[in-house]
Amino acid sequence: DWSSDVCSSDLENHAGRPEVAQALAGRTGSSLRKSPTVGIDFFYVAIPVRLPAPGSVLRLAVPATEVDERVNELRDAVLLATTLAFIPAVLLAAWFARRASGRLGGIIEFTKGLTEGNFSTRLPSTGRGELGILADRLNETSEKLQFMMDRIEAEHAELEKVESIRKDFVINVSHELRTPLASIQGYTETLLDGAIEQPGLAKKFLNIIRQNTERLTRLTADLLVLSRVELGQQTFKFAPHPVNRLLQDNFDSMLPLATQKKIALHLEPASESAAVVCDAEAVHQILTNLVENAIKYTTENGSVTLGAQPLGPEQVEFFVRDTGAGIPADDLNRLLDRKSTRLNSSHGYISYAVFC
C-alpha cells in the first residue's frame, strides 16, 4: 500500500480493511472512508492477484475529491450530450406542431367558408395521414355542395324563366281573347236588340261572330299545344311529307283570313320532289301562327308570301314574308324565347323561317 510521505515501517497491516478482505476472499473489493494516515476521504479498490505470491492483493486508493470531480465531469458531459441531442428533437417537434397547427387552421377556415356558402375553394393536397384524409373528404364534400348549388341555381333560374313565360303568356292570352270575346258579345247584343230582324245586317253580324269564334278556337288550340309543350307532354309523330302539300294545306286554310283583310296571299312552292320528315300537325301549327301574325300586322292591300326553298342537301326552309313595317330592332332579341322560329327585319318586310 502507498501513502505519500509515510515510512513503510510506520504503516499498519491493512489485511483487515473491508476492500482487502473482499479481495482476499477472491472478489473485487471497494470502500469509501477517511484515511487515518492523511486524514482525507479515499476511495479504495482492491483485487486479488497471484503475483508476487498466491494470496496477494493489489489495492488502489484515490482521493474522493478526484472521484467526485470525474463523476461531475462525466455528469456534465452526459447532460451536455443529452441537451445537444434533445434540442433538435424539440425543434423538430415544434416544426411538426406548427405545421399541423397551420393545416388545422386552414381546415378550420375552409369549413368556415363552407358554412358561409363558399363552395368554390379547395384545400391543398397534403398527402396521406389523418389530416390529408380529412382534407380530401372536405374537398369532396365541397365539390358535391357546389354541384348541388349549381343545380339549384339552374333550376331556380329555369323556374324564374318559366314563371316569366307564364306571366307573359297569361297577359298575351288575356289580350288576344279580349278582342274576339268583346266582338262576339257586342254583335250578339246588337242582334238581340233587334238587328236580327234585318236579314242582311243579321247575316253580316253572324259572319263576324263566326269569324271571332274561329279565332277563339285557334287561340284555344294554341293554348293547349303550348301547355303540353311546356309540361313536356307534347308528342310528335314524324313521317315523310311532301313540302308542297304542307304549303298548300296551310295556304288554303289562311286564304279566307287574308282575303277578308284585303291582303294578297302568295304561294312560292318548292320543287315537286321536295319532302321532309316532320310532324305535319306541328308544322301546320307553326306556319299558321306565322301567317296569321303576318296578316295581322300587314296593312290593307299589302302582301304575305308563304313558301319553301332548299337549305343544304338535307334541310328545307319554310318561310313567311310580308310587307309590314317590320319588328323594331330592340325587340328582336325577345323573339327567340320559344326557340321555334327565326325572325329577321330588313328592307321594309318581315321574314319568318322554320327549318325541317
Secondary structure, 3 states (H helix, E strand, C coil): CCCCCCCHHHCCCCCCCHHHHHHHCCCCEEEEEECCCCCCEEEEEEEEECCCCCCEEEEEEEEHHHHHHHHHHHHHHHHHHHHHHHHHHHHHHHHHHHHHHHHHHHHHHHHHHHHCCCCCCCCCCCCCCHHHHHHHHHHHHHHHHHHHHHHHHHHHHHHHHHHHHHHHHHHHHHHHHHHHHHHHHHHHHHHHCCHHHCHHHHHHHHHHHHHHHHHHHHHHHHHHHHHHHHCCCCCCCCEEEEHHHHHHHHHHHHHHHHHHCCCEEEEECCCCCCEEEECHHHHHHHHHHHHHHHHHCCCCCCEEEEEEEECCCCCEEEEEEECCCCCCHHHHHHCCCCCCCEEEEECCEEEEEEEC
